[in-house]
C-alpha cells in the first residue's frame, strides 16, 4: 500500500479511526449497555423464550460483534478504493 503523499495517508488514517470508533461505540452500547446498564428494562421482554437482557449478555453481543466485523471489512474496502490503495 502506497499513498501519493503524506497528507493523503493522514486523511486515510483519520477516516480509518473514525470508522473504528463508530463501530466500537456500537459494540460498547450493545455489550455493556444492553447486558449491564439496561438489563432490568430489557428483561421485561422475552426473546426465543429467554429474557432479552440475559440473551444480549450471553448471545446477542457476540452476534453484533461478528456483524460489526463484516461491516468493518466492507467499509475498509470502500475506503481503500476511495484512496486507490486496494489490493
N, C-alpha and C positions, 0 to 999 in steps of 0.2 A: 504494500500500500504506500503510495507516494502522493503527496499533495503538491500543488503548483507553488504554493508559498506558505510561509508560517502563519499568516493571517487566516488562510483557508483552513489550516489544520486546527487552529484555535477555535474557529467557528464550529467546525465539525465536533470537536471535543465538548464544547458548550452545549450543543444540541444533544449529544450523546448523554451528558449528565442530566439534562432536562428530562429526557425520556426515562432514564433510570430512576430519578427521584419521583416522578409521577407514578411509575409502576410500583416502586417501593412504598409510596404513601398508600396506594390502593391495598397492597398486601398487608400493611400495618393495620389499616382500618378494619379489614376483614379478619385478620388473625387475632389482633389484640382487642379491637373494639367489639366484634361480634361474639367472641368467645369469653371475654372477661368483663368489659365495661357494660355492654348491653345484654348480658346473658339473662337477667331476670325478665326483661321485656320480650326477648326472643323465645324464652322457654314457654311463653303463653301460646306459641304457635307450634303445631306439630308438623313434621315433615317425614314422610315414609315411616310413620309410627314412632319417631323419636322427637324429643323437644328440639326445636330449631337451634337454640344456643348450644346444646350438647352436640348436635350434628356438626355445627360450624367448628367447634373445638376439636372434634375427632376427625372429621372428613372434609368439610367444606373448605377450610383454609388450605388444605393440600390441593384440592381441585382448582381453587382460584390461583394458587401459586403456579401450578402446571400450565394453566391457561395464560397466565402472565408471561411465562417463558416463551410461548408461541407468539404472543403479541410483541414481545421484545425482539424476537428474531425478525418478524415482519417489518417492524419499524426500523430496525437497524439495516435491513436490506434496502429499504426505501431511502434511508439516509446515505448509505453507500452509493446508491445510484445517483442521488442528488449531487454528491460531491465527486462523482466519477471515480470512485475507488473500489468498486465491487470486484470480486474475484472472478 
